[in-house]
Amino acid sequence: MIITITDNDVEKIDILSLTFDELAVQIERMGEKSFRTKQIFDWLHVKKVTSFDLMTNLSAQLRERLEEKFWLKSLFISKRLDSLADNTVKYLYKLSDGTHIESVLMEYDYGNTICVSTQVGCKMGCKFCASTIAGFVRNLRPGEILQQIYTASADSGRKISSVVLMGIGEPLDNFDNVVEFLRLLNDPRGFGMSLRHVTLSTCGIVPKIYQLAQLDLGLTLTVSLHAADDKTRSEIMPINKAYSIEKLMKACRSYFDKTSRRVSFEYALINSHNDSISDAKKLAKLLEGFPCHINIIPVNSIKECDFVSDRKSAQRFKRYLSDLGINATVRRTLGTDIEAACGQLRREYEMK
Ligand code: SAH
């Protein structure tokens, strides 16, 4: 995707947001041989350098021309928090325009997973979510989403084997940039991650779920459900007023039919809002017979709202469901000592 950025009054092309073919066109226009594209793409996405100066197999003159034409600013690590409880690392990144986003690197038995942001802030207005309270600023560019992974990987020295789009922002509200990011992440000439190792989480923008299904990218779709009736869901998630649970479930079924990929549902448990046995019955009825996975998460309390929960309630809700024949897991909570739930750190930072 060609995105221009003004840097000291000069318009430059964001090089990290260009696909291989788009870069090839630019390099050809510069009158350079085509093998240069492969070299440059490799520097950017395999060796992950953050400056043209480091591209040592290119002549000094070419590096200078690249610098004039393209924009390649790295993310700046504003703050890094290391969990003492597990190996979770949380990054607060500063972007070139001074705004902030967060990424969280988590260690599981099967490898390292990174949770990345897709927007600076969020418009969706979910009542329990810190990302939305600090307000929406702008969409992230494909290159900025990629750089969260590259920077965390370089800084931590860890190999990253999966990506979840569950950080700040609503990925389907930044659809084109997110899809472009996924294509770049997947390119075997670059980072080369299989999209089977990617999970995209949405609050439920129904038309975009259909659009995503059409692309059949092979990723896992996770839907933040959090309630099984429209009244309760609309109270905590304004998006439900635009797309009811019925419309959402229809889109999820269509996603499964088109892609054969099981959909996951997130259910943030909130004491005396959605954690009763009757809530479990509604949920079981809603998902009956649909091949899916349910993840129960005790809501993470944030300052601005009085929602609370705990692991005990989550285990109890899980039991209610299993008595109704529905399997669910209670999500392991990582990095609780470093406020690893996305949005909390940015919120704190913006308040200051
Ligand atoms: N906008 C997307 C992805 C970002 S939020 C979405 O809504 O899915 C990632 C997940 O964290 C979502 O399931 C969201 O509902 C959940 N979440 C946000 N704030 C939370 C909190 N305080 N406690 C528990 N889960 C939370």
Residues whose N, C-alpha, C, O or C-beta is under 5 A from the ligand:
A	BS01	SAH	F128 C129 A130 L165 M166 G167 G169 E170 P171 S201 T202 C203 S224 E266 A268 P298 V299 N300
